[in-house]
Amino acid sequence: MEFSAQQIAEFLKGTIIGDPNVHVNNFSKIEEGAPGTLTFLANPKYEHHIYSTKASIVLVNSDFEPTEPVKATLVKVPNAYSALAMLLNLVEQSKPKKSGIDSTAYIASSATLKEDCYIGHFVYIGEQAKIGKNCMIYPYAYIGDHVTIGDDTIIYPHVTIYENCFVGQKCILHAGAVIGADGFGFAPEGEGYNKIPQLGNVIIEDRVEVGANTTIDRAVIDSTIIRQGVKLDNLVQIGHNVEVGENTVMAAQVGIAGSVKVGQHCMFGGQAGLAGHIQIADNAHIGAQAGVIGDIKGPASVLGAPAIDAKGFMRSSAVFNRLPDIYRTIGQLQREIEQLKKEINK
């Protein structure tokens, strides 16, 4: 598809600086821009690239003022990154959609499918499963018995959804995600462990995105709950009976132990880990590789393991870098004190 700067500006309700008739048919990074492509500038540290990029159109924030001549046509918008997302969604929606039910798919006779679904090669849909309208279930996905999937949800290849789980509307589950596997529950007995049956399920509300190879364990009883708008990156582990609040986001390799309650609008950096049975307040920010072992009671930002206030962690890190010098200084002071003691005793 090809668009002019004028069409893009009208769609985004932006302002054009430059040639409104220039056309683009692809996207590029600003440092690798090529003629006929559109790019964006949102982070000021990349500003120097805008003066040399060969991209034809650059989305910029409304307050951007160039300090040198810019060859590209600029489209000024309130938020360049959000505007880019809107354009990418427009292109995605224009792609032809797969349709129909592949002859190799297995659909139980008691399962129900609403209209306009795509069911791919070797998909398995179990007894009493309910699939909403406009769903897309890609090859080799497994939908267990009594699973419910809401309208307009996309299930990518090799996703596994265990029995009795619920997935809401407009969700995206990426390849290899596992929803509803047993939680890690074992009772010590003698020299071994007895498995505790995991009889609950997983509830994923609307507009949730689950990354590739992410796992969400079923509850012991009741439900593991992922509230609406949550975004989980690849390789995230959500333990049994966890509840994740609305619009919380987690980067890759976050691990949440059982029975944790996470608030709304929280942000988790990569490889952060949470101990079980704790509560995280709304709007908390958990830094990358943070190890959280206790409740976070306010909209705090924490870093480190065990996690502490982010500013305190940064100050501690600065001291840590100086520890060898501090150690040598303390050693020297101790020697001087000992020498002074000897002098006084004389």
ZAMARGU-4260 file (C-alpha; in steps of 0.2 Angstrom, whole numbers, plus 5000, padded with zeros to 4 digits):
<rodrens>
0) 5000/5000/5000 | 5006/5018/4996 | 5001/5034/5005 | 5005/5052/5003 | 5011/5063/5017
5) 4994/5072/5015 | 4984/5056/5018 | 4995/5052/5033 | 4993/5069/5040 | 4974/5069/5038
10) 4973/5051/5046 | 4983/5056/5061 | 4976/5074/5062 | 4994/5081/5060 | 5003/5095/5052
15) 5014/5094/5037 | 5031/5103/5036 | 5037/5100/5018 | 5031/5091/5003 | 5013/5085/5005
20) 5013/5075/4989 | 5028/5064/4994 | 5023/5045/4995 | 5029/5031/5005 | 5025/5012/5004
25) 5035/5005/5019 | 5043/5009/5036 | 5061/5011/5042 | 5071/5015/5057 | 5077/5033/5057
30) 5095/5028/5056 | 5092/5016/5041 | 5079/5027/5032 | 5077/5024/5013 | 5068/5034/5000
35) 5049/5029/5000 | 5049/5024/5018 | 5041/5032/5034 | 5050/5033/5050 | 5048/5042/5067
40) 5057/5052/5080 | 5051/5051/5098 | 5067/5049/5108 | 5078/5065/5108 | 5094/5055/5108
45) 5090/5050/5090 | 5088/5068/5084 | 5104/5069/5075 | 5098/5055/5063 | 5084/5066/5057
50) 5096/5077/5048 | 5104/5063/5038 | 5090/5051/5036 | 5085/5046/5018 | 5067/5042/5024
55) 5054/5052/5014 | 5042/5056/5029 | 5047/5057/5048 | 5033/5058/5061 | 5039/5070/5075
60) 5031/5077/5091 | 5022/5093/5089 | 5035/5103/5100 | 5050/5097/5089 | 5060/5111/5081
65) 5074/5106/5070 | 5091/5115/5073 | 5097/5111/5055 | 5089/5109/5038 | 5079/5092/5036
70) 5077/5085/5019 | 5062/5073/5024 | 5044/5079/5025 | 5039/5081/5043 | 5022/5076/5050
75) 5019/5084/5067 | 5008/5075/5079 | 5005/5075/5098 | 5014/5059/5101 | 5025/5052/5087
80) 5026/5034/5094 | 5007/5033/5096 | 5005/5039/5079 | 5017/5026/5072 | 5007/5013/5081
85) 4991/5019/5073 | 4999/5018/5056 | 5006/5000/5059 | 4988/4995/5065 | 4981/5002/5049
90) 4993/4992/5038 | 4990/4976/5049 | 4971/4977/5047 | 4973/4979/5028 | 4981/4963/5026
95) 4971/4949/5019 | 4964/4938/5033 | 4964/4919/5033 | 4947/4911/5034 | 4938/4894/5034
100) 4941/4878/5044 | 4955/4866/5038 | 4950/4848/5035 | 4963/4842/5046 | 4957/4851/5061
105) 4947/4841/5075 | 4932/4850/5082 | 4922/4840/5095 | 4904/4838/5090 | 4899/4847/5106
110) 4910/4862/5103 | 4902/4878/5096 | 4910/4890/5084 | 4902/4907/5080 | 4903/4914/5062
115) 4919/4920/5053 | 4932/4909/5062 | 4948/4903/5055 | 4953/4886/5061 | 4970/4880/5055
120) 4979/4864/5051 | 4978/4851/5064 | 4970/4862/5077 | 4961/4852/5091 | 4945/4859/5099
125) 4938/4849/5114 | 4921/4845/5121 | 4910/4859/5125 | 4922/4872/5120 | 4915/4889/5114
130) 4924/4899/5101 | 4918/4917/5098 | 4915/4925/5081 | 4930/4931/5071 | 4942/4921/5080
135) 4958/4915/5072 | 4966/4899/5078 | 4982/4895/5069 | 4989/4877/5066 | 4993/4865/5080
140) 4984/4875/5093 | 4976/4864/5107 | 4959/4870/5115 | 4954/4859/5129 | 4937/4854/5135
145) 4925/4867/5141 | 4937/4881/5136 | 4928/4898/5131 | 4937/4910/5119 | 4929/4927/5116
150) 4926/4936/5100 | 4940/4943/5089 | 4954/4933/5098 | 4969/4927/5090 | 4977/4910/5095
155) 4994/4907/5086 | 5002/4891/5083 | 5006/4878/5096 | 4996/4888/5110 | 4989/4876/5123
160) 4974/4880/5133 | 4970/4867/5146 | 4952/4862/5151 | 4939/4875/5159 | 4950/4890/5155
165) 4942/4906/5149 | 4950/4919/5137 | 4941/4935/5133 | 4938/4946/5118 | 4951/4954/5107
170) 4965/4944/5115 | 4981/4938/5107 | 4990/4923/5113 | 5007/4920/5104 | 5015/4904/5099
175) 5019/4891/5112 | 5009/4900/5126 | 5002/4888/5139 | 4987/4893/5148 | 4981/4882/5163
180) 4995/4870/5166 | 4996/4864/5184 | 5003/4876/5197 | 5018/4871/5206 | 5010/4863/5221
185) 5018/4849/5231 | 5016/4844/5250 | 5032/4837/5258 | 5029/4819/5265 | 5044/4809/5272
190) 5058/4810/5259 | 5047/4815/5245 | 5032/4826/5239 | 5014/4823/5236 | 5006/4832/5222
195) 4992/4844/5227 | 4979/4843/5213 | 4976/4859/5204 | 4957/4860/5202 | 4955/4879/5197
200) 4956/4887/5181 | 4963/4903/5172 | 4953/4918/5168 | 4960/4930/5155 | 4949/4945/5152
205) 4948/4956/5137 | 4962/4964/5127 | 4976/4954/5135 | 4991/4950/5125 | 5002/4935/5130
210) 5019/4933/5123 | 5027/4917/5115 | 5031/4903/5127 | 5023/4912/5142 | 5015/4901/5155
215) 5000/4905/5166 | 4996/4891/5179 | 4979/4886/5184 | 4973/4889/5202 | 4973/4876/5216
220) 4955/4881/5218 | 4946/4896/5211 | 4955/4905/5197 | 4971/4913/5192 | 4966/4930/5184
225) 4973/4941/5171 | 4963/4957/5171 | 4959/4967/5155 | 4972/4976/5146 | 4987/4966/5153
230) 5002/4964/5141 | 5014/4950/5145 | 5030/4948/5135 | 5038/4932/5130 | 5044/4919/5143
235) 5034/4926/5158 | 5029/4914/5172 | 5013/4917/5181 | 5010/4905/5196 | 4994/4898/5203
240) 4981/4909/5211 | 4990/4925/5205 | 4979/4940/5201 | 4986/4953/5189 | 4977/4970/5189
245) 4971/4979/5173 | 4983/4987/5161 | 4999/4980/5170 | 5014/4976/5158 | 5028/4963/5161
250) 5044/4962/5151 | 5052/4945/5146 | 5056/4932/5159 | 5047/4940/5174 | 5042/4927/5186
255) 5027/4928/5198 | 5026/4915/5212 | 5009/4908/5218 | 4995/4919/5226 | 5003/4936/5222
260) 4991/4950/5220 | 4997/4963/5207 | 4988/4980/5206 | 4983/4990/5191 | 4995/4999/5179
265) 5011/4991/5186 | 5026/4990/5176 | 5039/4975/5177 | 5056/4975/5170 | 5064/4960/5162
270) 5068/4945/5174 | 5060/4953/5189 | 5055/4940/5202 | 5041/4940/5215 | 5040/4929/5230
275) 5023/4921/5234 | 5009/4928/5244 | 5013/4946/5243 | 5004/4961/5236 | 5009/4974/5224
280) 5000/4991/5225 | 4993/5000/5209 | 5006/5010/5198 | 5021/5001/5206 | 5037/5000/5195
285) 5047/4984/5197 | 5065/4986/5189 | 5074/4973/5179 | 5080/4959/5189 | 5072/4965/5205
290) 5069/4952/5218 | 5053/4957/5227 | 5051/4947/5244 | 5038/4958/5253 | 5023/4969/5249
295) 5024/4985/5240 | 5011/4997/5248 | 5012/5012/5236 | 5016/5017/5219 | 5034/5014/5222
300) 5049/5011/5210 | 5060/4997/5216 | 5077/4989/5211 | 5089/4976/5217 | 5088/4959/5226
305) 5080/4960/5238 | 5071/4975/5230 | 5073/4992/5238 | 5068/5010/5233 | 5075/5013/5216
310) 5084/5030/5222 | 5091/5021/5237 | 5097/5007/5226 | 5106/5019/5214 | 5115/5027/5228
315) 5120/5010/5235 | 5126/5006/5218 | 5137/5021/5218 | 5144/5016/5235 | 5147/4998/5229
320) 5158/5004/5215 | 5169/5013/5228 | 5170/4998/5240 | 5188/4993/5235 | 5194/5011/5238
325) 5184/5012/5254 | 5191/4996/5260 | 5209/5001/5257 | 5205/5018/5266 | 5198/5009/5281
330) 5213/4997/5282 | 5225/5012/5281 | 5215/5021/5295 | 5215/5005/5306 | 5234/5004/5304
335) 5236/5022/5308 | 5225/5020/5324 | 5235/5005/5329 | 5251/5016/5327 | 5244/5030/5337
340) 5239/5018/5351 | 5257/5012/5352 | 5263/5030/5353 | 5251/5034/5367 | 5255/5018/5377
345) 5274/5023/5376
</rodrens>
